[in-house]
Amino acid sequence: MKKSKIFSLLAIAATALLLVSCGKKSSSTKTTTITVGASAVPHAQILKHVQPQLKKEGVNLKIKVFQDYVLPNKALASGDIDANYFQHIPFLKQWNQKNKGNLIDAGAVHLEPISVFSKKYKHLKDLPNNATVLVSSNTPDYGRVLTIFKDAGLITIKKGVDITSATFSDIASNPKHLQFKHSYEPKLMPQLYKNNEGDAVVINANYAVQSGLNPITQSIAIEKSSSPYKNIIAIRPNEKNNKAIKKLVKALQSKSTQSWIKKHYKGAVLPVKATN
């Protein structure tokens, strides 16, 4: 056999061995599975959007949907899930204080502007004396509600009060004697609006969008985009160096995901500033 043929055969064999070894290496790439608890809309939807990208990066993202604001942090604290995505920082801080928790913020993703809806009035300033305003029982959102009414010139807040922890007892003046009723579950607010209860109803964007309402076009007042109530990924402190969690946050904060949020929700959900 000629030397040239021998060299050719050896080269082919070497190439084949190289391809086999590369195949074995790629097939043995370790995949990390993480489970993230989330509200159905928009959180779980946004997580599903980044699933394909994370899969390419070796992260198998599982999503556990919660229908309330009570269970996600309990599940995270107990170790049933690896992270959650449903809350803003003031909510997390209050939960930690009440439950002696130590959950932490791993990164902000979006803002769900809380809005005021009314079937009776077209503008917030049109609310009459003694109008009834229905608000959920979610205490960490009270500062958001008060800010909307304060900015509209309908109330003032006591001096020195931190608006992120303010309650309705911190109202200093209320010339129209607006009646704020706040004993309702957050998820019930869209139905109260549809039933024409109260003069105005304050609804979180996730429940508004989930029920078919558009905060941008249908509300009579909406929270400003400069609000500090951005929704975050929350984790246990021992997970802060978890590479899979870091990949998740990076994917959620990427320019492509943030652009998708802006386009998909048409302003009802606002993206945070993209980091990459």
N, C-alpha and C positions, 0 to 999 in steps of 0.2 A: 504494500500500500504506500502510495506516495506520501511524503511528509506533509504536503499542503492539505491533503485530505484528512490526515491524522489531526493536524492543528484545527481544521474546521470542525471535526467531530468533537474535539475537546472543548472548543469554544461554545458549541451548541449545548453540550452537557453542562458546562459551567453556568451558562445563561439559564438553563432549566432549573438547576439547583438554586440559583439566586432567586428566581421567581417563586419557587416553592417555599424558600425560607422567608421571603417577603410576605407571602400569603399567610404563612403560619403566624408571623409576627402581627399582622393586621387583625387576624381572626382572634388572637389572644388579647387584644387591647381591652383593658379593664373598663367595664361600664359601671358607673355609680348611680344608684337609684335614690332619688329624694322624693318625699311626699310633701306637698304644699297644700295647706288648707286655704280655701278662698270662698268669697261670696260668688254667687252664680254670675252676676252681671255687675261690672264689666270684668272683674278680676279673673275668673276662670276662663273667660273668653280670651283675655290677653295672654294668660299662661299657655293656652292651647296654641296661640299664634307662635310662641317661641319654642314649642316642643320640637319641631323638626330641626331647628338650629342647634338646640342643646343635644339632640341625639347624635348629630355629627361630631359634637365635642365630647362624646362619651358620657353624657348625662341622660339617664332615663327619668323623665319628669312625670310623676304621678300627681293627679289633682283630686283633692277631696273637697267636695262642695258643701258648704254650710249655709243654712237658711236664716241664721240669726247672728247677733254680735256677741253672744255669751259663750258659746262652745269653742270657737277657734283658739282663743288664748289658753283655755283649760287643756285642750288637746295638745297644744304646743308645750306648755309647761310640764305636762305629764310624760312627754316623749312619744306620744302617739303619732305626731307628724314632725317633720324637720324644720318647717317654717310656715308662716301664714301670711296672707296678703288680703287684707280687708279693712284695715284701720289706719288712722292718722296718729301722729305723735302725741297730741293731747289725750286721745283715747288710751293709748298705750301707757302713758304716764299715770293716768288715773287708775287704770286697771292694776298696774304694779303696786300703787299705793294701797288700794283697797284689799288686794289679795297677797300682799307681801311677796310680790313677784320680782323677777329680775330680767324679764325679757328685754331685748334691745333692738334698736333700729339698724337694719343692714343696708338700707338705701331707699330713697323715694322714687316712685314710678309715675304717679299721675295725681291730678286733683279732680275730685268730683264736686263741682260747685253746687252747694245746697241752694235750693230755690223756693220762692214763694209762689203758690198757684192760687187762683181765685176764679170762680165762675160768675162772680157778681161784679167785680171791679177790674178795670184795665190797667190801673197803675197803683202802686203801693200807697202813694200819697192820697189816693181816692178813698181809702178806708175811712168810714165814718166814726164818730164818737162811739165809744163802747163796743167797737167791733171785736169779734171773737177770732183769735188767731190760734189755730191748732198746731201744736208742736209735739214731736216725739218725746219719749221719756229718756232718750239718750243724752244724759247730762253733759258729756264732753262737747256736744254740738251746740250747747246753749250760747256760747260765746260767738259762734258763727251767726246764729239767728239774731242776736242782739246787735252785732255789727251791721247787718243789713238794715235793720230798723233805725239804728243810730245814723248811718250814712244817709238815710232818706230824710233825716231831720224829725223823725217821729218820737224819738226818745233820747235821753242822755244817760250816761253811765257815771256812777259815783267815781270821784277822783281817786287815783291810786289803785284801782282795780285792774288786775291782769285779765285782759279780755279772754284769754284762752281758758281761764278757769272761772269765768263769770257765770252767775246764775241770774234768774229773773228778779231775785231780791236785791240785785246790784243796780237796778234801774233807779236813777236819781229823779228824773222827771218824765212824765208820760201825759202830755197835754190832752190827748184824745182819749185817755183812760182805756187804752187797748187792753183787752182781756186775753192774756196768754195762758192757754190750757195745755199742759204738757204731761199727760198721763198715758199716752198711746204708744204701742209698739211701733218702731220705725217702719216695719214692713206693711203696717196697716194704713199708712198715710195716703198712698195713692187711692185706696178705696174710699177713704173719708172724703177726698176731693171729688171723686166720681159720684159720690152720693150727695154732693152739694152741701156737706156739713160745714159749719163755720163760715166766716166771711173770707178767711184765707187759710191755706194749709201749707206748712213748710215740709218739703220732701227732699230727702237725700237723692242725689243723682242716680245712684245704682238702682234704687227702688223705682224711681221715676222712669228711667229707661226700660227697666224690666217690665213695667206695666204699660209701655207704649207711649209714655209722655216724653216730650222734648223740652228740656229746660230752657233751651235757647229761644225757641219760637212760641212756647205756650205759657211760660211763667211771667209774672208781673214784676219780679225782682230776682236777681241772681247774684251770687257771691262773686267777688272780684277775683281775678286770676292771681293776685298777689297774696292770697290767703295762705296762712301757715299750715293749713290742714291737708297737706299732701299725703296721699296713701303710700304706705311703706311695706317693705318686706320685713317681717319681725322674726327674730330667731332667739334661741337660748344663747347665753354668753359663750358656752363651750363650742359653739358652731361658727364663731366669727372668722376662723381661719379655714373653714370647710371650702375646699376648692370648687365643689359642685355648686354650693350656694353662691360663691363669688361669680361663677359662670352664669348662673341664673340672673343675678342682679345686673351683670354686664349686658346680658341679652335684652333684658327689660328696659334698660336705660340707653340702648343703642339708638342711633339716628333712625335706622330703618323701622324699629318698633315704635319709636315715638312718632314718626311720621304716619305709621299705620293707625295708631290711636287717634291722632288728629283727624285723619281722613275717614276712618270707620265710624266714629261717634259724632262727627260733625259739630264739635264744640261742646257737646253734652259732657264729655270727659276730656280734660285738658292734660296734655303731656308735660312732664317736667322737662327742664333743659337737658338735651341729650349730652352724654359725656364722651361719646366716641363715634 
